[in-house]
Amino acid sequence: MTRTKIFAGFAGAVMLAAAAAVPVWAQMFERITVVNSTGYTISEVYIAPASETSWQEDILGRDVLGDGEEVEIDFRRSENTCDWHMLVVYDDGEQAVWDGLDLCEDWHYELFYNARTGDTKLVASH
């Protein structure tokens, strides 16, 4: 399994407004892992706080996340929310979105694709 490490510099820029002290109960993990078990290549991954209205930048940059690969995403401790959204874009342009990810509770996410239904499932664990 290939392992890619991305330092989500966007998180610092996106969250400058959220630089207030983080209560202990709301502290996030410093990193999360996303595993692609879909059978397809993912060309873009976006993660944003639920309060944001835009996705900002693709955390993969110029890289892609092939089937069987995982990416480790580092976050800054200045985040003051546990509630996040994720968007993945396949290399054919198809998209999948999940709302309400609790990054304070879960730190490992695995993606599965169901060809029969056309749905991508996100399984969270910690």
C-alpha positions in Angstrom: 0.0 0.0 0.0 1.4 3.4 -1.0 1.4 6.0 1.7 1.3 9.7 0.9 1.7 12.5 3.5 0.1 15.8 2.9 0.7 18.8 5.2 -2.6 20.7 4.9 -1.2 24.2 4.8 -4.6 25.3 3.6 -5.9 24.6 7.1 -3.8 27.4 8.6 -4.9 29.9 5.9 -8.6 28.8 6.0 -8.7 29.0 9.8 -7.0 32.2 10.6 -10.3 33.5 11.7 -10.7 30.5 14.0 -7.5 31.1 15.9 -9.3 31.3 19.2 -8.2 28.9 22.0 -9.7 25.4 21.5 -11.5 23.8 24.5 -10.1 20.4 25.5 -13.3 18.7 24.4 -13.1 20.2 21.0 -9.5 19.5 20.1 -9.0 17.7 16.9 -6.5 15.0 16.1 -3.4 16.5 14.5 -3.8 14.2 11.5 -6.4 12.0 9.8 -5.9 9.2 7.3 -8.0 8.7 4.2 -7.8 5.3 2.5 -9.0 4.8 -1.1 -10.6 1.3 -1.4 -12.9 2.2 -4.2 -11.2 0.5 -7.1 -10.8 3.8 -8.9 -8.4 6.7 -8.8 -9.4 9.8 -6.8 -7.9 13.0 -8.3 -9.0 15.5 -5.7 -9.8 15.6 -2.0 -11.2 18.6 -0.1 -11.9 18.9 3.6 -13.4 22.0 5.1 -15.1 23.0 8.4 -18.9 22.8 8.3 -19.1 26.5 8.7 -17.1 27.2 5.5 -19.0 28.0 2.3 -16.1 27.0 -0.1 -13.9 24.0 -0.4 -10.6 26.0 -0.7 -7.8 24.0 -2.3 -7.4 20.3 -3.3 -5.3 18.8 -0.5 -3.7 16.3 -2.9 -2.3 19.1 -5.0 -0.9 17.6 -8.2 -1.0 14.1 -6.8 -3.7 11.5 -7.1 -4.9 8.9 -4.7 -4.9 5.5 -6.5 -6.9 2.5 -5.4 -5.3 0.9 -2.3 -3.4 4.1 -1.5 -3.9 6.3 1.6 -3.1 9.9 2.4 -2.3 11.3 5.8 -3.6 14.8 6.3 -2.0 17.0 9.0 -4.1 19.7 10.6 -3.1 22.7 12.7 -4.2 22.7 16.3 -5.8 26.2 15.8 -9.0 24.6 14.5 -11.9 25.2 16.8 -14.5 22.8 15.4 -15.1 19.1 15.3 -17.6 19.3 12.4 -16.1 19.0 9.0 -17.2 18.1 5.4 -15.3 16.0 2.8 -15.5 16.0 -1.0 -13.7 13.6 -3.3 -13.5 13.8 -7.0 -12.8 10.8 -9.1 -10.5 11.1 -12.2 -13.6 10.9 -14.4 -15.1 13.9 -12.7 -17.7 12.1 -10.5 -18.0 13.4 -7.0 -19.0 12.2 -3.5 -19.6 14.5 -0.5 -20.0 13.8 3.2 -21.3 16.2 5.8 -20.8 16.2 9.5 -17.6 14.3 9.9 -16.5 14.5 13.6 -12.7 14.9 13.4 -12.6 15.0 17.2 -13.9 11.5 17.4 -12.7 9.7 14.2 -9.3 9.9 12.6 -9.3 7.1 10.0 -11.6 7.2 7.0 -11.9 4.5 4.3 -13.7 5.0 1.0 -15.6 2.2 -0.8 -17.4 2.3 -4.1 -20.5 0.3 -4.9 -20.7 -0.1 -8.7 -24.2 -1.5 -8.5 -25.7 1.7 -6.8 -23.0 4.2 -8.0 -22.5 5.3 -4.3 -19.3 5.9 -2.5 -19.4 4.9 1.2 -17.2 6.5 3.8 -16.4 4.3 6.8 -15.0 6.2 9.9 -13.0 4.7 12.7 -10.7 5.7 15.5 
